[in-house]
C-alpha cells in the first residue's frame, strides 16, 4: 500500500493507493485544512487511524510540499511549518519515504494523466523526445521542469514563482512601482496567484495604501467595490473578484483579471522557453480550471506567444490545463510507486 500527500498553503490531501505498474489506484483520500494542524505528523496519524491502517502496512510514502526541499527538509512558503521527512517517518513509523516540492509531485502525474483530465489550450506539435514544463497558480505560484531523459520524463523542482516579475507594458510598470512600495521586491507570485489577483484588484482600484500590507494570509483590501461586496470569507476574495470581472460588473475588476490572465500566459511562455518545452506546457493549480474560458481566449495565448525572436517556437508548443484536482496527490503516489520494493 502507498501513502501520498499534497500539502498546500490552504488545504492538504492525503491518500492511500494500491501499487500498479503505471498509475496507482486510489483507495481512500482525505482532505484537511492545513492550518488546523501544527505539523504533518498529527495529520498523518489522524488519517491512518481513521482508515484503520497501521504504518507497517505502508510500503512507500511520498509527500509533496509547497516549499523548497533541501536534504529532505522543507520550510513551507505560506504555512508556518518545518517538514522534516526523517522526523515524520520516525514519528509515524514509515519504512520508505520521500519529500518533494509540490510542483515536482504534480509533474510526476503528467505522464499518467489521460485525455479526459486535460483541456487543450493550444494543440501545437508535440515532440516525443522533447522536454515539458508545469506551472500552477493557486495560493502561490509553482513551477517545475520535466526533462526528457532517454524517453522518460524526469521531474525537477523549481522556485521560479519567486523569481522577479518582468513587466512588459507601461501599465505593468506602474503596477510594479506600486507593488515595490509595499513588498520591496515584486516576484511573479505577487501577480500570478490568488493573492496576486487581489494585488491587481488593489492596483486597478487605486486602493494601495488604504489598508494593511497584503500577504497570502491577509488578503483583505481596505476598500471593496460594490461588485465584489463585503460579504463572504476573505479567502474567497479572488473568486469574487473573478466573478465580478467575468460578469463585467466592474471595469476595474475586468482590468485586474485581464492583467492576471496576460501575466499568467507570459510566465507560462517564460517557463516554456527556459525548459524548451517542445513536449508541452501543463497548467495546473486551483485557479486554471475555474477560469478555463478566459484562458482559452486571446489574452493568455497572445502573451504566451509574444516571445520574439522565439515566437515561432512557442507557437508550436502544446498547452493543456490539468483538470484533475488531485493531480499533485496522484503524482506523489506515482513517485511512491516507483520507490516501492514490490516493483
C-alpha positions as CSV (number, residue, x, y, z in Angstrom):
1,X,0.0,0.0,0.0
2,X,1.2,3.5,-0.8
3,X,0.7,6.7,1.2
4,X,0.7,10.0,-0.7
5,X,0.3,13.6,0.4
6,X,-0.2,17.0,-1.3
7,X,0.5,19.6,1.4
8,X,-0.6,23.1,0.2
9,X,-0.9,26.5,1.8
10,X,-4.7,26.2,2.2
11,X,-5.6,22.5,2.1
12,X,-3.8,19.2,2.3
13,X,-4.8,15.9,0.6
14,X,-3.7,12.6,2.0
15,X,-4.3,9.4,0.1
16,X,-3.9,5.6,0.2
17,X,-3.2,3.9,-3.1
18,X,-2.7,0.4,-4.4
19,X,0.5,-0.2,-6.3
20,X,0.2,-0.5,-10.0
21,X,2.5,-0.9,-13.0
22,X,2.0,2.7,-14.1
23,X,-0.9,4.6,-12.4
24,X,-1.6,3.8,-8.7
25,X,-5.2,3.1,-7.9
26,X,-6.7,5.3,-5.1
27,X,-8.2,3.5,-2.1
28,X,-9.1,6.4,0.2
29,X,-8.5,10.2,0.0
30,X,-8.8,12.6,2.9
31,X,-8.9,16.4,2.8
32,X,-7.6,18.6,5.6
33,X,-7.4,22.3,6.4
34,X,-3.6,22.7,6.6
35,X,-3.5,25.4,9.3
36,X,-5.8,23.4,11.6
37,X,-2.7,21.3,12.4
38,X,0.7,22.1,14.0
39,X,2.5,19.9,11.5
40,X,2.3,17.0,9.2
41,X,2.7,14.2,11.8
42,X,-0.6,14.7,13.6
43,X,-2.4,14.9,10.3
44,X,-0.9,11.6,9.0
45,X,-1.7,9.9,12.4
46,X,-5.3,11.0,12.2
47,X,-5.7,9.9,8.6
48,X,-4.2,6.5,9.1
49,X,-6.2,6.0,12.3
50,X,-9.5,6.9,10.5
51,X,-8.9,4.1,8.0
52,X,-7.5,1.6,10.5
53,X,-4.2,1.4,8.7
54,X,-1.0,0.5,10.6
55,X,2.2,2.2,9.4
56,X,3.7,-1.2,8.8
57,X,1.1,-1.7,6.0
58,X,2.6,1.2,4.1
59,X,5.3,0.0,1.6
60,X,6.3,3.5,0.4
61,X,5.2,7.1,1.1
62,X,5.7,10.4,-0.7
63,X,4.6,13.9,0.2
64,X,4.6,17.0,-2.0
65,X,5.0,20.2,0.0
66,X,4.6,23.9,-1.0
67,X,8.2,24.9,-0.4
68,X,11.8,24.3,-1.3
69,X,13.1,20.9,-0.2
70,X,16.7,20.6,0.9
71,X,18.1,17.4,2.3
72,X,14.5,16.1,2.8
73,X,13.6,19.2,4.9
74,X,11.2,21.9,3.8
75,X,10.0,25.1,5.4
76,X,6.6,25.7,3.7
77,X,6.3,29.1,2.0
78,X,2.9,30.1,3.1
79,X,2.5,27.9,6.2
80,X,4.5,28.1,9.5
81,X,5.6,24.5,9.3
82,X,9.0,22.9,9.1
83,X,8.6,19.5,7.5
84,X,11.4,17.1,8.2
85,X,10.8,13.8,6.2
86,X,13.0,11.8,8.5
87,X,11.2,13.1,11.6
88,X,7.8,12.4,10.1
89,X,8.9,8.9,9.1
90,X,10.3,8.1,12.5
91,X,7.3,9.5,14.3
92,X,4.7,7.7,12.1
93,X,6.8,4.5,11.6
94,X,7.2,4.7,7.8
95,X,9.8,2.4,6.2
96,X,10.3,4.3,2.9
97,X,9.5,7.9,2.3
98,X,10.3,10.9,0.1
99,X,9.7,14.6,0.3
100,X,9.1,16.5,-2.9
101,X,8.3,20.1,-3.9
102,X,4.6,20.2,-4.6
103,X,5.1,21.1,-8.3
104,X,7.7,18.4,-8.6
105,X,5.0,16.0,-7.3
106,X,2.5,17.4,-9.8
107,X,5.0,16.9,-12.6
108,X,5.1,13.2,-11.8
109,X,1.4,12.9,-12.7
110,X,1.8,14.3,-16.2
111,X,2.9,11.0,-17.8
112,X,-0.2,9.1,-16.4
113,X,-3.0,11.6,-17.0
114,X,-5.5,10.7,-19.6
115,X,-7.1,12.9,-22.2
116,X,-10.3,13.5,-20.2
117,X,-8.1,15.1,-17.4
118,X,-6.7,17.7,-19.8
119,X,-8.2,20.7,-21.5
120,X,-6.2,21.8,-24.6
121,X,-5.4,25.5,-25.0
122,X,-3.0,25.1,-27.9
123,X,-2.6,21.9,-29.8
124,X,0.8,22.7,-31.2
125,X,3.1,19.9,-32.4
126,X,4.4,17.8,-29.6
127,X,7.9,16.5,-29.9
128,X,8.1,13.0,-28.3
129,X,11.7,13.5,-27.4
130,X,11.3,17.0,-26.0
131,X,11.1,18.4,-22.5
132,X,7.9,19.6,-20.8
133,X,7.0,22.1,-18.0
134,X,4.4,22.6,-15.4
135,X,3.1,25.9,-14.0
136,X,0.4,26.2,-11.4
137,X,-1.2,29.2,-9.7
138,X,-3.2,28.9,-6.5
139,X,-2.4,30.1,-3.0
140,X,1.1,30.7,-4.5
141,X,2.8,30.1,-7.9
142,X,4.6,26.9,-8.5
143,X,6.8,25.8,-11.5
144,X,8.5,22.5,-12.4
145,X,10.6,21.1,-15.2
146,X,10.2,17.8,-16.9
147,X,13.4,16.8,-18.6
148,X,13.2,14.1,-21.2
149,X,15.9,11.5,-20.4
150,X,16.1,8.6,-22.8
151,X,12.3,8.8,-23.5
152,X,11.2,9.2,-19.9
153,X,10.2,12.5,-18.1
154,X,12.3,13.2,-15.1
155,X,10.7,16.0,-13.0
156,X,12.9,18.7,-11.5
157,X,11.9,21.2,-8.7
158,X,11.9,24.9,-9.2
159,X,11.1,28.0,-7.2
160,X,10.5,30.1,-10.3
161,X,7.4,31.6,-8.8
162,X,9.6,33.6,-6.5
163,X,11.7,34.9,-9.4
164,X,11.4,38.6,-10.3
165,X,8.2,39.7,-12.1
166,X,9.1,41.1,-15.6
167,X,6.8,44.0,-16.6
168,X,6.0,44.1,-20.3
169,X,3.8,47.2,-20.7
170,X,3.6,50.8,-19.2
171,X,0.6,49.7,-17.1
172,X,2.5,46.8,-15.7
173,X,5.5,49.0,-15.0
174,X,3.2,51.3,-12.9
175,X,1.8,48.3,-11.1
176,X,5.4,47.1,-10.3
177,X,6.2,50.6,-9.0
178,X,3.2,50.4,-6.6
179,X,3.8,46.8,-5.5
180,X,7.5,47.6,-4.9
181,X,6.5,50.3,-2.3
182,X,4.5,47.6,-0.5
183,X,6.7,44.4,-0.8
184,X,10.1,45.9,-1.6
185,X,10.6,43.4,-4.4
186,X,8.0,42.1,-6.8
187,X,8.0,38.4,-7.6
188,X,5.9,36.6,-10.2
189,X,3.8,35.1,-7.4
190,X,2.9,38.6,-6.2
191,X,0.9,38.9,-9.5
192,X,0.2,35.3,-10.7
193,X,-1.6,33.7,-7.7
194,X,-4.8,34.0,-5.7
195,X,-3.3,36.8,-3.6
196,X,-1.9,38.2,-6.8
197,X,-5.4,38.7,-8.1
198,X,-6.1,40.8,-5.0
199,X,-2.9,42.8,-5.6
200,X,-4.1,43.5,-9.1
201,X,-7.5,44.5,-7.8
202,X,-5.9,46.9,-5.3
203,X,-3.9,48.4,-8.2
204,X,-6.8,48.9,-10.6
205,X,-9.0,50.3,-7.9
206,X,-6.2,52.6,-6.7
207,X,-6.6,51.4,-3.2
208,X,-3.0,50.8,-2.2
209,X,-2.0,52.5,1.0
210,X,-5.5,52.4,2.4
211,X,-5.1,49.2,4.4
212,X,-2.6,46.7,5.7
213,X,0.0,45.0,3.6
214,X,-1.5,42.2,1.6
215,X,0.1,38.8,2.2
216,X,-1.2,35.3,1.3
217,X,-2.6,35.1,4.9
218,X,-4.1,38.6,5.0
219,X,-5.5,39.5,1.6
220,X,-8.5,41.7,2.5
221,X,-8.3,45.2,0.9
222,X,-9.4,48.1,3.0
223,X,-11.9,49.1,0.3
224,X,-14.1,46.8,-1.7
225,X,-16.1,47.8,-4.8
226,X,-19.8,47.2,-4.8
227,X,-19.4,44.5,-7.5
228,X,-17.2,42.4,-5.1
229,X,-19.0,43.2,-1.9
230,X,-18.0,42.8,1.7
231,X,-20.0,39.6,2.4
232,X,-18.2,36.2,2.5
233,X,-15.0,34.8,3.7
234,X,-11.8,36.7,2.9
235,X,-10.3,33.5,1.4
236,X,-12.9,33.6,-1.4
237,X,-12.0,37.2,-2.4
238,X,-10.0,36.2,-5.5
239,X,-13.0,34.2,-6.7
240,X,-15.4,37.1,-6.0
241,X,-13.1,39.5,-7.9
242,X,-13.0,37.0,-10.8
243,X,-16.8,36.7,-10.8
244,X,-17.3,40.5,-10.9
245,X,-14.8,40.6,-13.8
246,X,-16.3,37.8,-15.9
247,X,-19.9,39.2,-15.3
248,X,-18.5,42.6,-16.3
249,X,-20.0,44.3,-13.2
250,X,-16.9,46.4,-12.6
251,X,-14.5,47.8,-15.2
252,X,-11.6,47.9,-12.7
253,X,-12.2,44.2,-11.9
254,X,-12.2,43.4,-15.6
255,X,-8.9,45.1,-16.0
256,X,-7.4,43.3,-13.0
257,X,-8.4,39.9,-14.4
258,X,-7.2,40.9,-17.9
259,X,-3.8,41.7,-16.4
260,X,-3.8,38.5,-14.4
261,X,-4.6,36.3,-17.4
262,X,-2.0,38.1,-19.6
263,X,0.7,37.8,-16.9
264,X,-0.1,34.1,-16.4
265,X,0.3,33.5,-20.2
266,X,3.5,35.4,-20.3
267,X,5.0,33.4,-17.4
268,X,3.9,30.1,-18.9
269,X,5.7,31.2,-22.1
270,X,8.8,32.1,-20.0
271,X,9.0,28.6,-18.5
272,X,8.4,27.1,-21.9
273,X,11.5,28.9,-23.2
274,X,13.6,28.1,-20.1
275,X,12.8,24.4,-20.5
276,X,12.5,24.3,-24.3
277,X,9.2,22.5,-23.5
278,X,8.5,21.1,-27.0
279,X,6.6,18.2,-25.4
280,X,4.2,20.6,-23.8
281,X,3.3,23.1,-21.0
282,X,0.9,21.9,-18.4
283,X,-1.1,24.4,-16.4
284,X,-2.2,23.1,-13.0
285,X,-3.3,24.6,-9.8
286,X,-6.7,25.5,-8.4
287,X,-7.3,28.7,-10.5
288,X,-6.9,27.5,-14.1
289,X,-9.9,25.1,-14.3
290,X,-12.2,27.8,-12.8
291,X,-11.2,30.4,-15.4
292,X,-10.8,28.0,-18.3
293,X,-12.9,30.1,-20.8
294,X,-10.7,33.1,-20.1
295,X,-7.5,31.1,-20.5
296,X,-8.9,29.8,-23.9
297,X,-9.3,33.4,-25.1
298,X,-6.7,35.6,-26.8
299,X,-5.0,37.3,-23.8
300,X,-3.3,34.2,-22.3
301,X,-2.2,32.7,-25.7
302,X,-1.1,36.1,-27.1
303,X,1.1,36.7,-24.1
304,X,2.4,33.1,-24.3
305,X,3.4,33.5,-27.9
306,X,4.8,37.1,-27.7
307,X,8.4,35.8,-27.4
308,X,10.3,37.2,-30.3
309,X,12.7,36.1,-31.6
310,X,11.3,32.7,-30.4
311,X,7.7,33.3,-31.3
312,X,7.7,30.6,-33.9
313,X,9.0,28.1,-31.4
314,X,6.4,28.8,-28.7
315,X,3.6,28.8,-31.2
316,X,4.2,25.1,-31.8
317,X,4.3,24.1,-28.1
318,X,1.2,22.3,-26.9
319,X,-0.5,23.8,-23.8
320,X,-3.0,21.9,-21.6
321,X,-4.8,22.7,-18.4
322,X,-4.8,19.9,-15.9
323,X,-8.5,19.3,-14.8
324,X,-7.9,16.6,-12.2
325,X,-8.0,18.5,-8.8
326,X,-6.0,15.6,-7.2
327,X,-3.2,15.5,-9.8
328,X,-0.5,16.5,-7.3
329,X,-1.6,13.8,-4.9
330,X,-1.6,11.3,-7.8
331,X,1.9,12.5,-8.7
332,X,3.2,11.8,-5.2
333,X,1.6,8.4,-5.4
334,X,3.4,7.8,-8.7
335,X,6.7,8.6,-7.1
336,X,5.9,6.3,-4.1
337,X,5.0,3.6,-6.6
338,X,8.4,3.9,-8.3
339,X,10.1,3.6,-4.9
340,X,8.1,0.6,-3.7
341,X,10.1,-2.6,-3.1
342,X,7.3,-4.6,-4.8
343,X,8.0,-3.1,-8.2
